[in-house]
Amino acid sequence: MKHKVIAAGMLAAGMFGLNVAQASLVSVGTGLVYDSVANVTWSSDANLLGTMEAANPNLISQIISAVPTVHDTPNLFDNAGPGNYNLSASDFYTAGHADWFGSMAFIGYLNSVNYLGHNTWELPTTYDQTCGGYNCTNSMLGELFYTALGGTAGTTMPASGLFTNVQADYWSGTEANALLGWSFATVSGYQSGSYKPSSFFSWAVLPGNAGTVRTPGAAVPEPAGLALFGLGLLGLMAGRRRG
């Protein structure tokens, strides 16, 4: 009987903890994936700019029309006076690549068109201004790579089945200094500051759970709690068999 109880516990762990690293990620609607640990909602298309470009040959001009100027910390790249950068087609490259200014403008464009019914889109935030290199989890992309997806430093971001078009490296919306924006490499888990004219991809994200309206005060089951609940059910079934 002791062995049956142990087996039941192992089964419960298997049923309710199939992938503990991904337990915080859940699809919450068309095009949206919620991360309950970081409390943000990602675009399920990790290269949304590239997808939209392929479908709309006029997209870049529409982005520039919607967001003609990006404001940042004054630096030598600003072409419209200190703290002001005027966009042009040269800020966008092919298949979703863009410099930091183009990526910021793309996010502004998503908000201007209320994409998927939301106008609070942003580039991922980098909270810790001191962490560069591997294992920097105090950023949205770092948390997604290492915590939500269980990634390992020096390896490619694990696949989840929830995201499409994951690219090699992404901009953060956070400046590292006047000349640099933070960037994150999903091919290795490496976080660094990169010159704003560099070419990376844009992964759009929303604050909070943007896909599901929950009843105020309603508890959200935690993965560990679900596992214990499953273990209890299995134990109950085992007890009934003994009876």
C-alpha positions in Angstrom: 0.0 0.0 0.0 2.9 2.3 0.8 4.2 1.9 -2.8 0.7 2.7 -4.2 0.6 6.0 -2.3 4.1 6.9 -3.6 3.0 6.0 -7.1 -0.1 8.1 -6.7 2.0 11.1 -5.7 4.3 10.6 -8.7 1.2 10.4 -11.0 -0.2 13.6 -9.5 3.1 15.4 -10.1 3.0 14.2 -13.7 -0.6 15.2 -14.2 -0.4 18.6 -12.7 3.2 19.5 -13.2 3.9 18.4 -16.7 6.0 21.5 -17.3 6.6 23.4 -14.1 8.8 26.0 -15.9 5.9 26.9 -18.2 3.2 26.8 -15.6 3.0 30.6 -15.5 2.2 30.9 -19.2 -1.3 30.6 -20.6 -3.1 31.6 -23.8 -5.7 34.2 -22.9 -7.2 35.0 -26.3 -6.3 35.3 -29.9 -2.7 36.6 -30.2 -2.2 36.9 -26.4 -0.2 34.9 -23.8 -0.3 35.8 -20.1 2.6 35.3 -17.8 1.3 35.2 -14.3 4.7 35.6 -12.6 5.7 38.8 -14.4 2.1 39.8 -14.7 2.4 40.8 -18.3 0.7 39.7 -21.5 2.9 38.9 -24.5 1.9 39.0 -28.2 1.9 35.4 -29.2 3.6 36.5 -32.5 7.1 37.3 -31.4 7.8 39.1 -34.7 4.5 41.0 -35.1 6.2 43.8 -37.0 7.5 41.3 -39.6 4.1 39.6 -39.9 2.3 43.0 -40.3 4.9 44.2 -42.8 4.4 41.1 -45.0 0.7 41.7 -45.0 0.8 45.4 -45.6 3.3 47.0 -47.9 2.4 50.5 -46.6 3.0 49.7 -43.0 6.2 51.5 -42.5 4.8 54.8 -43.9 1.8 54.3 -41.7 4.0 53.8 -38.6 6.0 57.0 -39.4 2.8 58.9 -40.0 1.4 57.8 -36.6 4.6 58.3 -34.7 6.8 60.8 -36.6 9.1 61.5 -33.6 10.5 59.4 -30.8 11.5 61.2 -27.6 14.5 59.9 -25.6 17.4 61.0 -23.5 19.3 63.6 -25.5 22.1 62.0 -27.5 24.2 62.4 -30.6 21.8 60.2 -32.6 18.9 62.7 -32.2 18.3 64.3 -35.6 15.6 66.8 -34.5 17.2 68.5 -31.5 18.1 67.1 -28.1 15.7 64.4 -27.0 13.9 64.2 -30.4 14.4 61.7 -33.2 12.5 62.0 -36.4 11.6 58.7 -38.0 12.4 57.7 -41.6 12.1 54.5 -43.6 15.8 53.9 -42.9 15.0 53.0 -39.3 13.3 49.9 -40.6 15.0 47.0 -42.2 13.7 43.7 -43.6 11.4 41.0 -42.1 10.7 42.9 -38.8 14.2 44.2 -38.0 14.3 47.8 -36.8 16.6 50.1 -34.8 15.6 51.2 -31.3 13.7 54.3 -32.6 11.8 52.2 -35.2 10.8 49.7 -32.6 9.6 52.4 -30.3 7.6 53.9 -33.1 6.1 50.5 -34.0 4.8 50.2 -30.4 3.3 53.6 -30.7 1.6 52.6 -33.9 0.0 49.6 -32.2 -1.4 51.9 -29.6 -2.7 54.3 -32.2 -4.7 51.6 -34.0 -5.8 50.0 -30.7 -4.3 46.7 -31.8 -6.3 43.7 -30.5 -8.4 46.2 -28.5 -5.5 47.6 -26.5 -3.6 50.9 -26.4 -1.1 50.1 -23.7 1.4 48.2 -25.8 5.1 48.6 -24.9 8.5 47.1 -25.6 9.7 44.8 -22.8 11.0 46.7 -19.7 14.5 46.1 -18.2 14.2 46.8 -14.5 17.7 46.1 -13.3 20.1 48.7 -14.8 23.1 46.9 -13.3 22.7 43.4 -14.8 24.4 42.6 -18.1 25.2 39.2 -19.4 23.6 35.9 -18.5 21.0 35.1 -15.8 19.5 38.6 -15.7 16.0 37.8 -14.6 14.9 41.3 -13.5 13.7 42.2 -17.0 10.5 41.1 -18.8 12.5 39.1 -21.4 14.9 37.7 -18.8 12.0 36.5 -16.7 10.4 34.9 -19.8 13.6 33.2 -20.9 14.8 31.9 -17.5 11.8 31.7 -15.2 8.7 31.1 -17.3 10.3 29.0 -20.0 13.1 27.5 -17.9 15.9 28.6 -20.3 19.6 27.9 -19.6 22.4 30.5 -20.1 24.2 30.0 -23.4 21.3 28.0 -25.0 18.4 29.0 -27.2 15.1 29.9 -25.6 13.0 26.8 -25.1 10.0 26.3 -27.3 6.6 26.5 -25.5 4.0 26.0 -28.3 2.4 29.3 -27.2 4.7 31.6 -29.3 5.4 31.9 -33.0 8.1 33.6 -35.0 10.6 33.8 -32.1 13.7 35.7 -33.4 17.3 35.8 -32.2 17.4 39.2 -30.4 15.0 41.9 -29.2 15.0 45.5 -28.1 13.9 46.5 -24.6 12.1 49.8 -24.3 14.4 50.8 -21.5 17.5 52.9 -22.2 20.8 51.7 -20.8 22.1 55.2 -21.2 21.6 58.1 -23.7 23.2 56.1 -26.5 22.2 52.6 -25.7 19.0 50.6 -25.4 18.9 47.3 -23.5 18.6 44.3 -25.7 18.1 40.6 -25.1 19.3 37.6 -27.1 16.9 34.7 -27.1 19.5 32.5 -28.7 21.7 32.6 -25.6 19.9 34.4 -22.7 22.4 37.3 -22.9 21.3 40.8 -21.9 23.3 43.9 -22.9 23.2 47.5 -23.9 23.2 48.1 -27.7 23.6 51.3 -29.7 20.2 52.6 -30.7 20.9 52.4 -34.5 21.5 48.7 -34.2 19.0 46.3 -35.8 17.0 44.0 -33.6 13.4 42.7 -33.4 10.4 44.0 -31.4 8.3 41.8 -29.1 5.2 43.7 -28.1 3.9 43.2 -24.5 1.0 44.6 -22.4 0.9 45.2 -18.6 -1.2 42.8 -16.5 -3.6 40.1 -17.8 -4.9 41.8 -20.9 -6.9 38.8 -22.1 -9.2 37.8 -19.3 -11.4 39.8 -17.0 -11.5 38.1 -13.6 -14.0 38.5 -10.8 -12.5 40.9 -8.2 -11.0 39.0 -5.3 -11.2 35.6 -7.1 -8.2 33.4 -6.3 -6.2 32.1 -9.2 -5.0 28.5 -8.5 -1.3 28.2 -8.3 0.5 25.3 -9.9 1.6 23.9 -6.6 -2.0 24.1 -5.3 -3.3 22.2 -8.3 -0.7 19.5 -7.8 -1.8 19.1 -4.2 -5.4 19.0 -5.2 -4.7 16.3 -7.8 -2.8 14.3 -5.1 -5.8 14.6 -2.8 -8.1 13.3 -5.5 -5.9 10.3 -6.2 -5.5 9.6 -2.6 -9.3 9.6 -2.2 -9.7 7.2 -5.1 -7.1 4.9 -3.7 -9.0 5.0 -0.3 -12.2 4.1 -2.0 -10.6 1.1 -3.7 -9.3 -0.1 -0.4 -12.8 0.2 1.0 
